């Protein structure tokens, strides 16, 4: 690399930071992220879809835990008979 870093010691973080800093300026990245988050799909923007999926993820986890507890209880009941 031009900054004197030997090429066999380049980490992904160093490469990404150097590349983005040289070819994809911070202001441009912020503008692209904002534009992406405000994209519309039907009546919802990406930010709203993101929140919806996070809510579904939480509900799915709760359902998974509950199902596991029900299974554990029913398994225990069948061994007690």
Order of alpha helices (4+ residues) and beta strands (2+ residues): alpha-alpha-beta-beta-alpha
